[in-house]
């Protein structure tokens, strides 16, 4: 452990499977199975190596498992956000982009885009919102609606990679 109370890489590599899942099971939205599968590929030489093992677990999952995984993510500024029933990480991330309080016109735009996106692709729009303004997110949202389903699944997984790497960085000590 480093002084921050966050585990360093050596401490992570000493965790048994159950401890690893307790520590990292929430990194991927409602998908502790990702941590479980990744743990089998340790020990990890770096935080990059750990994250890569987690992303390989997601990408190697059968199509139906990946789609169910994508559907475990909340819509941006959607019903879960309004009901305040998202995970703490998702609520913080969406709040960082001001999606938790916005003008009615923007809320209506998100509702319209969320519905169109789900109809087209069968899962919610996923984007790493930290550091992005609401207008930028809306523009990217509209652009991604023009992609093919295969392109968009890959884009969603790439965004999940960005999101989960930021989450790991918050959980692991500096020497990790």
N, C-alpha and C positions, 0 to 999 in steps of 0.2 A: 504494500500500500504506500502511496505517496501521502504527503502531509494533508492534501485536500480531502482525504477520506475516499478518494476515487481509487479503484484498483489500477495498478500499473500492469504492463503486459505479463510480467512474471507471475503476479497474483492471478491474473486471468487464466494463464496456462496451468495453474495448480487447481483450478476449480473442477469438481467432478461434474458430470452431466446435469444433475439436478441443480447444483449451485449455479452453473453457467446459465441455465434456463431462467432461474430466479433473477439473476443479474441482468440478462440481456433479452429475455423473452418479450419484453414490451417494446423493443427497438422497432420491430416491424409490426405495424398496426394489427392487433388481434391475431397474431400469427407466431405464437411461441414455438411452433414446429420449425421455424426457420433457425432459431438458436439451437434447438435440439439437433437438427441435421448438421449444422455448421460445426458444432462442438466435436463431432466425430473426425473432423479434419484438422484438429489441433495436434500439437501445439502450434501457435501462431508466431511467425517471425516478426510481425509488425501489426499495427492497427490496420494498415492497408490489407494485409493478408487475412486478418479476421473478417473485415468487411467483405472482401472478395469471396470468402467461403460462404458468407451469409447470402450474398447476391447469387452465387452459383446454386445454392439450395433453392432459391426462388425460381431462377431461370430453368433449372432442371426438372422442376415439378411438372406433372402432367397438366395439359391445357386446362382441364376443368378445375384443378386445384389452383392454378394461377388466376383464373377468372374469379373464383370464389375469394381468393386472397385480395384481388383488386376491389371486389365488391365489399370487402371489410373496411374500406376507407370511406370517410365521410365526404359528402359533397361540400364544395366550397360555399360558405355562407348558406348552407342548406338547412333542412329540418333538424338535424342533430345539433348544429351550431345554435339555432334558435332555441332549442330545448335544453341547451347546455349539457348535452349527454355525450360529448366527444371525450376521447382520452385527454389527459392533461397536456400531453405533447401537442396534439392536434389543435386544442383550444389555444395554446400559447402561440403556435405557428400561425394560425389564422388571425389571431389577434395582432400579431406583429405586422401584418399587412393591412390592418384596419378593417378586416372583414367582419368583425364583431359589432361594428357600429358604422353604418354608412347611410347615405341618402336613399330614399325610397326608389329612385330611378335606378341606382346601381343594384340594389337588392332585387328589383324586378329583372334586370339584365342577367344577374347570376341565376335566378330561378329559370328564366327562359333558356339560357345556355346549358344549365345543368340538365334540364329535361331533354333538350335536343341531343346533347352528348350521350346521355344514357340510352336514348332510343337508338342512336346510331351505333354505339359501341358495346352496350350491355354492361357497362361498369362506370363508376363516377370519374370525372375529370380529376387528374392528380397532377399537382405541380408543387415544386418547392417554392413556397411563397416568401420565405425570409429574404429580406432585402429587396423585395419587389413591391412596386406601388400597385394600387388597385387597378388603375388604367392600363398598366402594362399587363397585368394578369388577365384582364378582360380581352385585350388584343390577342394575347397568346391563345386564350380559350377559343376565340372565334377562328383563328388560323388553324388550330389543331382539329377543328371540326371538319376540315377539308381533307384530312388524311384518310388512308385506307385503314381498315380495322387492324391489320398486321402492323402497319407503321405506328399506329396509335398505341397498341399494346406495348411495343418496344419503347415508345416515348414515355408512357406511364411508368414502366420499369426503370428507365433511366432517371426519371424524376424521383422515384422511390429510392434509388441509389443515392441521390443527392441528399434527400431528407434523412435517410437512415445514417449516412455518414456524419451529418451534423449532430444527430442524436448520440451516436457513439462517441464523438469528440467531447460531448458534454459529460459522458459517463466514465470515461477512461482518463486516468492521470496523465500528466505531461510526459512521463517517461514511457507511456504506452504508445 
